[in-house]
Amino acid sequence: MKLLVGIINPLTTPKCSNLNLRQTQLNVKHIHPGFGFQIPKHYHGVRCFSQQAEATNSKTAGADSFFFADDSVTFASLGLPPDVCQALHQAGYTRPSKSQQLAASPVLQGRDVVLAAETGSGKTIAYLAPLAAALLSSPQVPVYQKPLTSNYQDDGSNEKQRYSRPRHQPAALILCPNVALCEQVVTVASSLINPTTNRPIIHAALISSRTGPPSLEKAADSQLHFVVTTPASLLSFLNNVGPAYGADWTRRGLPLWINHVVYDEADMLLGGSYGRHIKALRELFRIADKEAAEEGVRVELGMSEEEWEMVPWRMQRIAVSEGVAGLHKAGFKVPVNSNESIESILDGLPPLGDSSSIQQQQLPVQKRQYIYVAATMPTEGDHTVGADIAAAHPKAVWLSGHALHQGQGASVTHNWVQLSSASVEERHAAAAEVIRTDALLSQGQGRVLVFTKDIASAEATAAALSSALSIPVLKYHKEVPPLDRSQALDTISTKQGVILVATDAAARGLDLPDISHVIQADFASSAIDFLHRVGRTARAGKSGKVTSLYNEDNAMLVGAIKEAIKEGVPVEGAFSRNRSFKKKVRKYGKYVPRGREA
């Protein structure tokens, strides 16, 4: 069985044998080259291979074998229930991809998961399908659950009150960097149709500045499974109009029924301009989880809120992190007027690690699952996304695609065109000539995506191509009106013989089907941008072509990427950001790959 390489570093090793894999103890220094940080030595990880994985030559493997799992692997064999399998087949997903095969088991087990796999590898379904299975199965325990009380206010007017059982059933929150990607995730989720009822098996809703949550009064909307939004939109909604939709849509209410959180395009969300909003959301969940844990312990101990307020701060911290058992170990004594002793409570609890028994007993707190999904995982610099995730989730399962950071491997043909100068006119003429000689486009077939460095370049390039060619040229960047952007994406997704000129706004997350040719009119400024641009073609087991125009100014950068592709090593291993590349060139007088510095 062929399976893409995965790295797993939990304290409790998952049962890889369920997937017919052989297990090998992992040397903590021997990790996938896509991850540049060291896994701490106290993690006892395993590395899961198929018996044929290392023998597979990516240069000779076909596009199908590059993308799909082995023929013997089905969605049912991955543990997905019949209703989800039928919906996947109805939507056209007849075979699981390797990423979907790798992610299914740990996501279904409720583990924290980091899935870093090449673009176009089916990562959206890789987390949507098993999460749908979990949410559609026997009712989950909300993260925070307390018996209903008479003072519960559903209008959210008093956030300082103690919240009772949420009105919503447990759901998943999916965070994306932009609304276009949010809409795409909602579309994919809504495509999972029950063939008998002809209705979606799961309900996904987009929350944005223009769209609020759906009403749950209608029978069809009785349960919301996925909340899809951007970090900024969610915070704005919760801070402003959210309370008008009820207590569950407030800063204190939302975390109480979100059992799963997905970071789609995690490397982008956890860095740069998104950092402030992500930090605010993490703090929001941290406070809610702390209150939920305290409330759970207080209820188990039979203590009133007044009695709990008198518990020393150190003991409250132990209660949050270790529960009743931790308090007992620390010597805590329940007040004499409480209903039960701590020993009697411990006797009634299930054995540690018995999550099924905990769920059956409906205890107040259930661990929230976190899933991080990315096509690139930058590793150079003082602080990296991967290292931050590892510190926050030490028991997470790390899964890596075998072509991570490798420019789509054998399924992409790369053409390199060096220009004699940095002249805009020469660049436009070269791009037009590349399009004229495109065999598919000359027959009215194929879809061409042209990348430029910024909005001004996109506008100039689109105008030049429109003048030189007799083919419709569309534009996609942030200054194009939203409706026109949506129409451009719809056109290139549904029609043949189309050219779309775009900035890097179209490089991340958007699943544009059957892009036959990617042209870099302006060469990418970093390995990250290069990988995401290349990832727009050769998706879902198909092949594609990439033509890169460059000049003397970026010749050294191009040379580093060409060498990495030729050697079959991760492109990101050369450099993470352009400034890192330039820093090495200044230091050594030439580019020196990471790990080969003198």
Legacy VTK file of the C-alpha trace (Angstrom):
# vtk DataFile Version 3.0
C-alpha trace
ASCII
DATASET POLYDATA
POINTS 598 float
0.000 0.000 0.000
1.370 3.412 -0.965
0.981 6.139 1.608
2.595 9.530 1.842
5.062 9.844 4.658
3.662 11.084 7.942
5.363 12.126 11.130
3.510 11.457 14.328
4.748 12.695 17.693
2.118 11.992 20.341
2.810 10.860 23.866
0.526 7.930 23.126
1.316 6.376 19.761
-1.719 6.024 17.444
-2.492 2.621 16.078
-0.872 2.841 12.673
-1.543 -0.856 12.263
-5.203 0.057 11.602
-3.975 1.388 8.245
-1.777 -1.650 7.578
1.399 0.337 8.062
4.616 -0.821 9.586
5.949 1.253 12.434
9.503 2.404 12.916
10.827 4.314 15.913
11.618 7.895 14.927
14.927 9.506 15.715
13.852 12.951 16.924
16.419 14.588 14.624
15.274 12.659 11.573
12.170 14.547 10.551
10.656 15.465 7.224
12.821 18.130 5.564
9.772 20.347 5.274
9.869 20.861 9.053
12.925 22.807 10.124
12.445 22.710 13.881
13.486 20.023 16.330
10.823 17.913 18.002
11.633 17.833 21.740
13.294 14.639 22.864
10.549 13.693 25.311
8.122 13.124 22.429
8.055 9.452 21.593
7.064 9.571 17.956
6.765 7.033 15.204
7.196 7.485 11.516
4.676 5.637 9.405
5.709 4.327 5.985
4.212 1.945 3.524
6.470 -0.914 2.545
6.794 0.580 -0.941
6.892 4.280 -0.121
10.669 4.712 -0.111
11.061 2.671 -3.265
8.694 4.871 -5.256
10.529 7.143 -7.679
8.651 10.441 -7.866
10.229 11.216 -11.238
8.638 8.204 -12.851
5.408 7.932 -10.886
2.326 9.032 -12.758
0.142 11.911 -11.672
-2.507 9.531 -10.301
-0.061 7.662 -8.067
1.314 11.023 -6.959
-2.128 12.138 -5.741
-4.385 9.166 -4.968
-4.101 6.549 -2.274
-3.664 2.925 -3.312
-6.586 1.307 -5.163
-7.349 -0.876 -2.136
-7.988 2.174 0.064
-11.562 3.482 0.226
-13.256 6.132 2.313
-15.044 3.331 4.171
-11.752 1.610 4.984
-10.554 4.882 6.542
-13.334 4.644 9.115
-15.833 7.090 7.598
-19.493 6.099 8.119
-21.767 5.093 5.205
-23.665 8.412 5.030
-20.430 10.389 4.656
-19.025 7.890 2.126
-22.191 8.084 0.026
-22.100 11.888 0.089
-18.450 11.900 -0.971
-19.194 9.604 -3.920
-22.209 11.723 -4.845
-19.940 14.801 -4.925
-17.429 13.051 -7.196
-14.850 11.985 -4.602
-14.609 8.345 -5.638
-11.112 7.708 -4.253
-9.337 9.214 -1.266
-6.179 11.197 -1.895
-3.036 10.420 0.057
-3.565 13.449 2.290
-7.134 12.325 2.996
-5.915 8.824 3.786
-3.294 10.103 6.173
-5.525 12.560 8.059
-8.687 10.471 8.486
-7.689 8.316 11.464
-6.175 10.969 13.788
-8.960 13.468 13.046
-11.616 10.827 13.774
-9.803 10.012 17.025
-10.130 13.640 18.098
-6.384 14.224 18.111
-4.824 17.621 17.512
-3.479 17.432 13.955
-0.997 19.386 11.837
-1.424 18.531 8.142
1.253 20.059 5.915
0.876 18.805 2.359
1.459 20.154 -1.128
-1.151 22.365 -2.758
-3.924 20.543 -4.596
-3.587 17.417 -2.444
-7.192 17.426 -1.194
-6.617 18.955 2.241
-10.085 20.546 2.519
-11.877 17.198 2.282
-9.089 15.703 4.427
-10.435 17.595 7.437
-14.085 18.196 6.388
-14.986 14.523 5.886
-13.774 13.124 9.242
-15.079 16.178 11.124
-18.478 15.682 9.454
-18.389 12.053 10.560
-17.604 13.091 14.144
-20.329 15.744 14.256
-22.951 13.463 12.686
-22.207 10.557 15.025
-23.703 10.087 18.478
-24.116 13.474 20.178
-20.885 14.946 21.443
-20.427 16.559 24.823
-20.222 20.351 24.462
-16.930 21.816 25.616
-18.879 23.450 28.430
-22.092 21.993 29.797
-24.051 23.002 32.865
-27.668 22.296 33.912
-30.076 24.992 32.787
-30.798 27.608 35.414
-33.588 30.120 35.732
-31.300 33.140 35.321
-30.072 32.104 31.841
-30.564 34.969 29.388
-30.598 33.995 25.733
-30.191 37.528 24.418
-26.560 37.783 25.519
-27.169 41.122 27.247
-25.142 40.179 30.324
-21.860 38.517 29.358
-20.672 38.402 32.974
-23.324 35.855 33.929
-22.541 32.159 34.189
-23.576 30.530 30.918
-25.738 27.462 30.911
-25.941 24.739 28.285
-25.492 26.288 24.808
-28.477 26.205 22.483
-26.249 24.916 19.692
-24.996 21.381 19.403
-21.184 21.098 19.224
-19.739 22.415 15.965
-16.442 23.158 14.228
-14.975 26.613 13.621
-12.993 26.927 10.384
-10.759 29.988 10.118
-9.512 31.107 6.687
-7.391 34.109 5.647
-9.962 35.617 3.254
-13.640 35.506 2.370
-13.001 33.872 -1.029
-11.467 30.843 0.663
-14.296 30.811 3.232
-16.848 30.692 0.413
-14.934 27.857 -1.209
-14.936 25.800 2.015
-18.691 26.356 2.435
-19.238 25.284 -1.193
-17.243 22.075 -0.682
-19.079 21.272 2.558
-22.464 21.953 0.931
-21.571 19.647 -1.969
-21.744 16.616 0.330
-25.312 15.603 -0.526
-27.415 12.763 0.793
-28.416 10.935 -2.433
-31.776 9.955 -0.928
-32.935 13.342 0.370
-30.880 15.408 -2.068
-29.925 17.683 0.829
-26.474 18.420 2.321
-25.588 16.049 5.133
-23.909 18.913 7.002
-24.787 22.560 7.440
-21.970 25.081 6.930
-22.455 28.828 7.342
-20.222 31.744 6.370
-19.934 34.506 8.975
-18.663 37.795 7.567
-19.275 41.523 7.775
-22.166 40.995 5.325
-23.483 37.619 6.507
-24.709 36.658 9.967
-25.490 33.180 11.314
-28.547 31.386 9.972
-31.736 31.048 11.949
-31.993 27.666 13.636
-35.776 27.806 13.874
-36.263 26.054 10.537
-36.121 22.264 10.626
-33.529 22.166 7.840
-31.240 24.391 9.897
-31.749 22.646 13.226
-28.029 22.053 13.611
-25.078 24.104 12.455
-22.022 21.897 11.933
-19.411 24.303 10.510
-18.891 27.999 11.179
-16.580 29.320 8.446
-15.091 32.792 8.780
-11.980 34.952 8.835
-10.420 35.922 12.186
-11.167 39.638 11.715
-14.769 39.016 10.633
-15.468 36.738 13.593
-14.095 39.202 16.151
-15.984 42.090 14.563
-19.190 40.061 14.574
-18.849 38.967 18.214
-17.994 42.494 19.354
-20.864 44.178 17.522
-23.985 42.445 16.210
-23.328 38.961 17.598
-25.232 39.408 20.904
-28.374 40.266 18.920
-28.373 36.625 17.701
-28.330 35.241 21.251
-25.875 34.375 23.983
-24.222 31.676 21.884
-22.915 34.353 19.507
-21.000 36.384 22.095
-17.344 36.309 23.101
-18.177 34.145 26.118
-20.877 32.098 24.454
-19.224 30.944 21.210
-16.391 28.874 22.740
-18.896 26.870 24.752
-20.147 24.934 21.707
-17.087 24.944 19.431
-15.469 21.522 19.908
-13.164 21.727 16.878
-11.064 24.594 15.496
-9.442 24.415 12.039
-6.772 26.839 10.842
-6.883 26.616 7.034
-3.707 28.151 5.540
-2.218 27.987 9.024
1.192 29.423 8.113
-0.525 32.574 6.857
-2.987 32.874 9.743
-0.367 32.443 12.448
1.937 35.144 11.155
2.030 38.605 9.662
-1.029 40.847 9.738
-3.293 38.082 11.073
-1.330 37.675 14.299
-3.262 40.274 16.307
-6.649 38.763 15.513
-5.481 35.189 16.093
-4.009 36.202 19.448
-7.344 37.755 20.445
-9.261 34.605 19.433
-6.849 32.353 21.290
-7.275 34.473 24.413
-11.048 34.310 23.985
-10.944 30.502 23.919
-8.372 30.347 26.737
-10.600 32.327 29.086
-13.677 30.296 28.157
-11.793 27.007 28.614
-10.472 28.139 31.996
-13.956 29.018 33.175
-15.331 25.747 31.801
-12.653 23.687 33.568
-13.194 25.527 36.847
-16.949 25.109 36.580
-16.581 21.417 35.829
-14.392 20.799 38.866
-16.640 22.935 41.083
-19.737 20.982 40.059
-17.953 17.632 40.565
-16.891 18.716 44.043
-20.389 19.937 44.894
-19.120 23.402 45.822
-21.061 26.624 45.521
-19.660 29.548 43.523
-19.003 31.401 46.780
-17.024 28.460 48.149
-15.021 28.191 44.932
-14.072 31.860 45.121
-12.386 31.092 48.461
-10.183 28.340 46.961
-6.534 29.467 46.822
-5.363 30.663 43.400
-2.704 27.915 43.201
-5.358 25.240 43.702
-7.587 26.844 41.064
-4.726 26.614 38.554
-4.248 22.931 39.392
-7.986 22.376 38.939
-7.852 23.901 35.442
-4.849 21.862 34.308
-5.270 18.562 36.193
-8.877 18.371 37.378
-10.146 16.723 40.552
-7.355 14.132 40.566
-4.736 16.904 40.526
-6.415 18.655 43.452
-6.439 15.418 45.436
-2.752 14.869 44.718
-1.989 18.444 45.813
-3.710 17.815 49.179
-6.833 19.884 48.583
-9.670 19.296 51.033
-13.297 19.907 50.136
-15.089 22.286 52.571
-17.024 20.367 55.220
-20.408 21.714 54.106
-19.972 20.350 50.557
-22.013 17.342 49.564
-19.187 14.919 48.729
-15.606 14.193 49.692
-12.920 14.382 47.035
-12.155 10.680 47.596
-15.740 9.644 46.811
-15.709 11.766 43.667
-12.462 10.168 42.486
-13.897 6.689 43.106
-16.780 7.508 40.756
-14.609 8.756 37.914
-13.542 6.511 34.994
-9.869 5.519 34.699
-7.567 8.207 33.384
-7.473 8.193 29.582
-10.880 6.506 29.277
-12.427 9.215 27.097
-15.400 7.058 26.074
-16.513 6.668 29.679
-16.104 10.380 30.277
-18.294 11.156 27.274
-20.957 8.690 28.409
-21.077 10.306 31.856
-21.624 13.759 30.285
-18.973 15.476 32.365
-18.817 19.261 31.913
-15.591 19.582 29.966
-14.377 17.940 26.774
-11.032 18.739 25.164
-11.299 20.921 22.081
-9.629 19.554 18.933
-7.290 21.781 16.920
-6.384 21.119 13.280
-3.739 23.118 11.410
-3.675 22.820 7.613
-1.041 24.354 5.343
0.652 23.850 1.998
3.837 25.515 3.255
5.404 25.602 6.697
8.148 28.296 6.850
10.984 27.249 9.107
13.755 29.866 8.991
13.930 32.699 11.494
13.858 33.118 15.248
10.167 32.224 15.535
8.507 29.778 13.176
4.916 28.689 12.721
5.833 25.029 13.185
7.693 25.634 16.424
4.848 27.743 17.801
2.317 24.990 17.026
4.548 22.336 18.588
4.829 24.389 21.787
1.065 25.002 21.970
0.092 21.396 21.144
2.825 19.013 22.349
0.671 15.933 21.723
-0.332 16.888 18.181
-0.079 14.405 15.322
2.200 15.785 12.577
1.364 14.671 9.036
3.455 15.638 6.024
2.906 15.153 2.314
5.829 13.508 0.542
6.036 16.387 -1.960
5.776 19.171 0.621
7.742 22.232 -0.563
8.829 20.467 -3.773
7.013 22.386 -6.515
4.423 19.672 -7.325
7.065 17.093 -8.279
6.779 15.078 -11.471
3.275 16.306 -12.307
4.555 19.779 -13.292
6.738 20.715 -16.274
8.868 23.792 -15.547
9.995 26.182 -18.296
12.434 28.988 -17.470
12.700 32.086 -19.673
15.514 34.535 -18.919
14.950 38.082 -20.137
17.810 40.322 -21.260
16.639 43.263 -19.146
14.127 44.406 -16.547
12.154 46.245 -19.230
8.385 46.101 -18.714
7.867 46.028 -22.493
10.144 42.988 -22.885
8.358 41.189 -20.066
4.926 41.860 -21.575
6.100 40.740 -25.036
7.603 37.558 -23.589
4.419 36.734 -21.681
2.321 37.273 -24.812
4.630 35.003 -26.817
4.391 32.245 -24.200
0.596 32.406 -24.413
0.610 32.398 -28.261
2.648 29.191 -28.262
0.440 27.450 -25.717
-0.852 24.400 -27.602
-4.089 24.027 -25.633
-4.977 27.706 -25.711
-4.439 27.886 -29.460
-7.195 25.266 -29.779
-9.553 27.233 -27.546
-8.849 24.884 -24.649
-6.965 25.168 -21.382
-6.891 27.827 -18.679
-3.920 30.142 -18.129
-3.172 31.932 -14.854
-0.646 34.802 -15.062
0.922 36.025 -11.799
2.260 39.524 -11.262
3.986 41.177 -8.303
1.394 43.847 -7.449
-1.819 45.573 -8.547
-0.100 48.070 -10.851
1.768 45.279 -12.623
-1.437 43.209 -12.892
-3.290 46.097 -14.522
-0.435 46.833 -16.953
0.075 43.161 -17.838
-3.668 42.589 -18.416
-3.840 45.658 -20.683
-0.768 44.546 -22.669
-2.069 40.992 -23.136
-5.525 42.229 -24.136
-3.915 44.400 -26.783
-1.574 41.706 -28.107
-3.964 38.737 -28.052
-7.448 37.990 -29.307
-8.312 36.053 -26.136
-10.414 37.367 -23.204
-8.210 38.522 -20.306
-9.690 38.638 -16.808
-8.255 40.297 -13.687
-8.135 39.276 -10.023
-6.731 41.483 -7.259
-8.074 43.303 -4.213
-9.000 46.485 -6.100
-11.247 44.563 -8.485
-14.838 44.842 -7.133
-15.918 41.704 -5.200
-18.661 40.833 -7.692
-16.216 41.098 -10.621
-13.700 38.950 -8.738
-16.326 36.270 -8.165
-17.350 36.386 -11.821
-13.698 36.092 -12.917
-13.219 32.988 -10.740
-16.460 31.506 -12.014
-15.446 32.130 -15.646
-12.013 30.543 -15.387
-13.523 27.621 -13.451
-16.263 26.859 -15.973
-14.971 27.971 -19.375
-12.044 26.943 -21.575
-9.590 29.185 -23.402
-9.466 31.780 -20.606
-6.611 33.927 -19.270
-6.655 35.316 -15.729
-4.059 37.912 -14.653
-3.720 38.055 -10.874
-1.625 39.086 -7.924
-0.713 36.600 -5.211
-4.257 37.050 -3.883
-5.104 34.123 -6.205
-2.124 32.034 -5.099
-3.455 30.715 -1.803
-6.275 28.328 -1.095
-8.436 28.967 -4.156
-9.239 25.683 -5.874
-9.320 26.673 -9.534
-9.946 23.424 -11.424
-7.850 22.391 -14.393
-5.458 25.353 -14.643
-3.289 24.023 -17.451
-0.580 26.693 -17.443
0.789 29.056 -14.779
2.929 31.947 -16.027
5.047 34.033 -13.683
5.196 37.357 -15.510
6.881 38.711 -12.380
8.936 36.061 -10.630
7.898 35.233 -7.064
9.660 37.138 -4.311
9.970 34.116 -1.994
9.897 30.339 -1.967
6.553 30.458 -0.192
4.984 32.548 -2.954
6.617 30.352 -5.615
5.167 27.169 -4.124
1.660 28.583 -3.831
1.724 29.928 -7.393
2.947 26.608 -8.780
0.267 24.873 -6.736
-2.513 26.414 -8.838
-1.815 23.831 -11.556
-1.406 20.035 -11.468
-4.062 19.681 -8.770
-5.968 16.549 -7.775
-3.775 14.134 -9.690
-3.597 16.129 -12.935
-0.502 17.448 -14.718
0.352 21.036 -15.579
2.938 23.484 -16.866
4.697 26.453 -15.259
6.602 29.111 -17.234
8.724 31.506 -15.180
10.042 34.765 -16.618
13.063 36.251 -14.847
15.966 38.617 -15.363
19.410 39.247 -13.933
17.965 40.829 -10.793
16.478 37.536 -9.614
18.689 35.075 -11.516
20.428 33.838 -8.362
17.094 33.232 -6.639
15.840 31.329 -9.691
19.020 29.285 -9.749
18.498 28.186 -6.146
14.946 27.056 -6.865
15.936 25.263 -10.078
18.678 23.397 -8.221
16.277 22.358 -5.447
13.725 21.079 -7.987
16.444 19.232 -9.916
17.703 17.502 -6.766
14.179 16.682 -5.608
14.621 18.464 -2.271
12.172 20.884 -0.638
12.287 24.273 -2.316
11.550 25.880 1.045
14.749 24.308 2.341
16.630 26.839 0.244
15.068 29.856 1.933
11.832 30.836 3.550
11.516 34.506 2.784
13.366 36.606 0.229
15.209 38.566 2.919
16.654 35.314 4.275
17.920 34.423 0.811
19.545 37.844 0.327
21.109 37.648 3.794
22.841 34.387 2.888
24.034 35.789 -0.432
25.549 38.808 1.315
27.238 36.578 3.886
28.692 33.915 1.573
28.891 35.809 -1.730
26.613 33.184 -3.239
23.599 31.140 -2.272
24.379 28.279 0.145
21.560 25.802 0.898
20.508 25.383 4.495
22.649 22.819 6.268
25.631 23.313 3.938
26.969 26.492 5.515
30.652 26.353 6.353
LINES 1 599
598 0 1 2 3 4 5 6 7 8 9 10 11 12 13 14 15 16 17 18 19 20 21 22 23 24 25 26 27 28 29 30 31 32 33 34 35 36 37 38 39 40 41 42 43 44 45 46 47 48 49 50 51 52 53 54 55 56 57 58 59 60 61 62 63 64 65 66 67 68 69 70 71 72 73 74 75 76 77 78 79 80 81 82 83 84 85 86 87 88 89 90 91 92 93 94 95 96 97 98 99 100 101 102 103 104 105 106 107 108 109 110 111 112 113 114 115 116 117 118 119 120 121 122 123 124 125 126 127 128 129 130 131 132 133 134 135 136 137 138 139 140 141 142 143 144 145 146 147 148 149 150 151 152 153 154 155 156 157 158 159 160 161 162 163 164 165 166 167 168 169 170 171 172 173 174 175 176 177 178 179 180 181 182 183 184 185 186 187 188 189 190 191 192 193 194 195 196 197 198 199 200 201 202 203 204 205 206 207 208 209 210 211 212 213 214 215 216 217 218 219 220 221 222 223 224 225 226 227 228 229 230 231 232 233 234 235 236 237 238 239 240 241 242 243 244 245 246 247 248 249 250 251 252 253 254 255 256 257 258 259 260 261 262 263 264 265 266 267 268 269 270 271 272 273 274 275 276 277 278 279 280 281 282 283 284 285 286 287 288 289 290 291 292 293 294 295 296 297 298 299 300 301 302 303 304 305 306 307 308 309 310 311 312 313 314 315 316 317 318 319 320 321 322 323 324 325 326 327 328 329 330 331 332 333 334 335 336 337 338 339 340 341 342 343 344 345 346 347 348 349 350 351 352 353 354 355 356 357 358 359 360 361 362 363 364 365 366 367 368 369 370 371 372 373 374 375 376 377 378 379 380 381 382 383 384 385 386 387 388 389 390 391 392 393 394 395 396 397 398 399 400 401 402 403 404 405 406 407 408 409 410 411 412 413 414 415 416 417 418 419 420 421 422 423 424 425 426 427 428 429 430 431 432 433 434 435 436 437 438 439 440 441 442 443 444 445 446 447 448 449 450 451 452 453 454 455 456 457 458 459 460 461 462 463 464 465 466 467 468 469 470 471 472 473 474 475 476 477 478 479 480 481 482 483 484 485 486 487 488 489 490 491 492 493 494 495 496 497 498 499 500 501 502 503 504 505 506 507 508 509 510 511 512 513 514 515 516 517 518 519 520 521 522 523 524 525 526 527 528 529 530 531 532 533 534 535 536 537 538 539 540 541 542 543 544 545 546 547 548 549 550 551 552 553 554 555 556 557 558 559 560 561 562 563 564 565 566 567 568 569 570 571 572 573 574 575 576 577 578 579 580 581 582 583 584 585 586 587 588 589 590 591 592 593 594 595 596 597
